[in-house]
């Protein structure tokens, strides 16, 4: 699967759409065409199916329902043979727009569902996605793509998996850098003893920096003149542990900037998530500007939706201070009544 916030790419062989041949083990997205029109015509709709070679395997349908101001999309699956199986689907209803291809993507982060002992040709409810009227407006003239994957049935106990993950948490090496072979200094002079192997494993930028012939590699030292000690601590914490403790207390805009510069994809996704959760009247346009600058489609869509839901933010000085004419035009087009 692709990463949320990154490029959403697929081939036709990976799309579940009508009776298009999509092998079960290759499925990546299910496509619902004319989603805007369907939202305003509540009913049952076929989505499409998967195959094993030329034999039908699974078939997806959805039920559209409107409850108050919420538009509900209920997903169902029908299995050809009696079986128990796992299916993974987009986790959450955050929307990322691909305007060039007229696609509205749900998250590529997937949540696993277990279907237990379903009888042959049983239609089973899986999950529901809830959308606001603003969400629906963003999907006008778009095809909705929902992430999907059929994983192999897991025979591993979750506690064993968690223990393995814990064994690969290198947080202790950050606080007690035994065997460190490199020094990173922040813009304000704080030095961190780190390990080249971990830096290069997480970042192509660090990998290029630490090639044998570079000055940084020969001196085992680099000063990041644009990264504060606080932000550098968060960067290293992510590299060593895979997360940032108390992310809500961090400057997530700074983290997005440095994650982009140093090609830390996971940290970028984490910063984008934190920023989406923190959008408010005071920072909506700052968030939008940053999202546009760093090509974060998911964050940009979230900011635009917030602005449309809260039009009084348009009276703020932040809107008047936007210098990017194309971005101002995009805001106006997004919030204009359809």
N, C-alpha and C positions, 0 to 999 in steps of 0.2 A: 504494500500500500504506500501511497505518497504521504508526505508529512503535511500536517496542517500548517497553513501559512506559506507553504512552498508552492512549487508548480504542480498543478493538477494535470497529469498526463495519463492518457490511456489509449489503447487501440480498440478498434471495433470489436475485436475478439474478446475483450474484457467487459463488454457492456451487456447488461440484461435489459432487453428492449424488445417487446413483442415476441415474435417467433424467430428472431435473429439467433443463430447458433452461437451459444456461449457455453464453453465447457465449465462444469461446476467448479473444478479446481482452479480455474483461471479467472473467475468472476471478481471484478473490482468495484463496479458501480451498477446500480439499477437506475433506469432513466424513466421519468414521468413527463411526458410531453403535455403541452398546454396546461401546465399546472395552475396558472392563474385562473383560467376559465373553469377548471375542475373545482377549484376552491369555492367558486360561487355557484356551482351546480352539485351540491352534495349527493353522492351516490357511491356505488361500488364500481371500481375500475380495474381492469387487467393491467398489469405492468409488463410481465414477461417471464421467461423461464430459463433454466439452465439444462444442459444436456451432458450425458456421458456418451461420447462419440455422437451417434445420430439418435440416441434414445432419450426421450424426455425424462428429466430427473426431478427438478423442483419448479414450482410455478408460483409467482408472487402476484398478489392482488392488494388493493388498498380500499379503504372506505373513508370518504371525506365527510366530515360532520362539522357543523357550526354550532357552538354553544356559547351564547352571549356574544362577546367580542373575540372569542378564540376560535381559530380554524384548526380542526384536529385532523391529522392524517394517521389512520390506523393501518398498520401493515400486517398482512397475513401471508402464510406460506403453505403450500400443499405439496406433500411428498408422494412420489410414485410408488414406493415400496414401504412396507412396515419397517420402521427403524427408529433408533434414537440417534440424534445428531446435534452438532453445534453449529451456530450461525453467528456471525459478527456483523453489526450494523453501526452506522454513524452514531456516535455518542453525543447527543444534544442537537439543538436546532439552530446553532450559529450558522449563518449563511455567508459564503464567500462568492462574489460575483466574478464571472469571466465575461466581460462585456463584448469582447471580440468574437467569442463563439456563442454568445447568448446562453450561457449556462449558469445556474445557481447551484453551487455545491454545498451540501451539508458536510460536517466535519469528517476528515479522513482518519481521525482517532476513532477506533472502533470499540464497541462494547459487546461482550460475548453473551449469547443466550443459549440455553440448553433445552432442546426439545426431547422429551422423554417418552419413549415407546409410543410414537405416533402410528396409528393404524394406516393401512394403505389408503391413499387419496384423501387423507384427513386434512382439512383446512385449519391451520393453527394460528391463533393470534400471537404476534411477536412483541410489538411495541407501538407506542403512539408518539408522534411529533406534534407539538403545539405551536402555532404561529399567530402573531398579531396581525392586524390589518396592515401595518407598516411592512411587516415581513412579506405579506402577500403582494403588496405593491412592488417590492423589490424583485419579485419573481415574474412580473408581467413580461410577456414575450420571451421568457426563458424556459429552458428545459431543466427540471430539478434532477440533480444527481445525488443519490444516497449511497454512501460507501457500503460495501458488502464483501464478505469473505466467508468461505466454508473451511474452517480449520479442521485438521484431523482431530478425532476425539482424544482428549487428554487422559493419560493414565497416571499422571504424576499428582501427588498430593500437594496442595497449595503451600503447606508449611515447608515442604522440602524446597520448592521453588523459591520461597521467601528467604530461606537460609542460604541458598546459593547466591541470591542477589546481595544479601548482607555480606557475604564473603568477598564480594567485589566492590564494596564500599571502602574507598581509600581515604576517608576523612581523617583517620588517625595519623596518616602520613603527612597530612597538611598541618596538623597541630604539633606533630613531633616528626620533622622531616628527615628521618633516618635514610641515609643513602642518597640524599638530594645531590643533584649534579648541575644545577642551574639557579641563577638568581634573577628575579624580576623586581624592578624598582618602580614604584608609582611616581606620578608627577610631583607629589608632595614629599617624596624622599623615603617612604617606608619600603623596606626590602622583604621579599618573601623567598624562602628557600624551597625550590620545587624540583620536579622530576621531568626530564625531557620526554621520557617515554609517554607520560600521561598527556603532556601538552600536545605532542605530535599526533597522538591517537584521536584527539578531539577537534583539531583545527588544522585545516590545510595551510592557513597563514603561518601558524607556528611551525608546521612541518617544513615549509619553504624557508622560514627564518633560521631553522636549526640544521640546515644542510651543512655538510662538513666544511665547506669553503667559506661560509659566511663569517663576518666579524662576530656576530652574536654567538655562534657555535664555538668559535675559537676562544672567545673570552669567557664563555659560560655566563653571560650577563647581558641583560637588555633593560633599558629604561623606557617605560611607556609614558611618553610626555603628555598624553591626552587622557590618561586614566587615573582617577583619584584612588587613594588607598582603600576607601570604602568600596568603590566599584570593583577594584582589583580583587579584594577579598571575596566578593560575590562571584566573580568570574572563576576564581580558583576553587571556591566551594562547589560550584557547579561541575567543574572538570573532575574534581576528586570524588564527588558524591552523587552527581546526577541531578541535583536539585539545589535550591537556594533557600535556606532557612529564613522564615519570616519575610517572604518575598513581598508581602503587602507593605512592609516598612521600608523597602528599598526604593530608590529612584529608578522606576522601571523604564522611563524614557532613556536615561543614561545606559541602562543595561541593554536596551534594544540597539542603541547606537554602537556600543562596543561589540555586541554580539554580531552585528552586521559587519563591522570592520574586521574582526578577527575570525569570521566564518564559524561561529559557534552556533550551529543550527538549533540544537536543543535549547540553549539559553535564549535564543531569539523567540522560539515558540513559547517559552515560559514567560518572557517579558510581554509578549503580545497578549497572552492570556490575562496577566495581571492588569495590563492597561485596559483591556475590555471590561474587566470587572470594576474598574475605578472611574469610568467615565461619569462626569457630572456636569452641572451647569458651568462651573468655573473652568474646566479643562477640556471641554468637548472639542473646541476648535484647535487647541494645541495638539490634542491627540490626533485629530484629523490631519493636521499638517505634517506631523511626524510620520503617520501611517503612509501618507502620500509620498513623502521624501524617501522612505525606506521600502516602498513597494510592498506594504503589508495589506493585502486585499481584505483579509478577514477583519483586521482592526479598522480599516477604512470603512467597510460596510457597517460595522458596529457603531462607529462614530456618526455616520450619516443617518442611520436609523434613530439614534438618540436625538440628533438635531431635529429630525422630522417629527418625533414624538414631543419635543419640547421647543416649539418655535420661538419662545421668548428669548432663547439664547441668541437668536439672530440680532437682537438689539444690543448685544454686548460689544465692547470695544474690540474684543478679540477677532470678531468677524470682519470688522473694518480694517484690521491690521494685516489681513491675509493679502500678500502681494502677488500670489500666483493666480493670474486671471483664469486659467483653465480650471483650477480647483474651485474658484468662486462660481464659475459657470456650472461645474458639476454639482455643487451644493444646490444651486437654484433649480437645476433640472430634476434633481432627486426629490426635493421637497415640493415641487410644483404639483398641483392636483392633476391626476391622469384623466 
